[in-house]
Amino acid sequence: MDSLEKERERKEIQYDIFSGFLAGLSETGGLPVDFNEKLFHRLVDYATVYPNDRAVFTSRNGVEVGTEI
């Protein structure tokens, strides 16, 4: 029962995060072409910079996106 409750709470948190993202995206009137600081902060939880000129951005829902810098 505890594991089901924890899973439900995790899903509620993911829903809240995704809802916030959609609200921020709707405020832009479409997909942003230029950097949008407000949208960036709604999506990205933290960034990790590695010494090999690589950065990984971790979203609030745990998805990671890497890039060369």
N, C-alpha and C positions, 0 to 999 in steps of 0.2 A: 504494500500500500504506500509506503514511504517513497519508493522509487517512482511510482506513478504520479504522486504529488509533486515530486521534484521535476519530473519531466513536464508536467503541466505548467509549473512555474517557469521553466526554461522556455517553453513555447510562448507563454504570455510575454516574457521579456523580449523574445525575438519579434513578436508581433508589434510591440511598442516601438522597437528600434526601426522596423520596416515602415511602420506608420509615420514615424518622424521623418524618415527619408522621403517617403512619398509626399508628405506635406511640404518639405523643403523643395523638392523637385517641382511641385505644382506652383510654388511661388516664383520660380524662374521662368515660367511660361513655356517650357520645353527643355530639351537637353542643352546644357550650357556649352558654349563654344569656348569661352574664356574661363579662367580659373575663378571659382566662386568659393570664397573663404567660408561662408556660412554652410554651404552644402558639404564642403570638405570636412568640416568639423562634425557634421551630422553623420558622416559615413565612417571616417577613420578614427579608430581607437588609439593607435600608436604606430610609430614608424621605427624600424630598426635599420641602422646604417652599418654596413659591413666594410672592412678595410679593402676589399677587392672591388671598390667602386660600384657596389650594389646596394640597393635599398629595398626593403620589403615593408609595404603598408598593410597593416592588419585592420580590417574593418570591425565594426562593433559586433557583427555576428560571427566573427572568427575567420572570414575569408581573407586569404593573403594574396597580394599582388606584388610581384617583384619587378624591378626596373634597373637598368644601368644608369649610373649618374656620372 
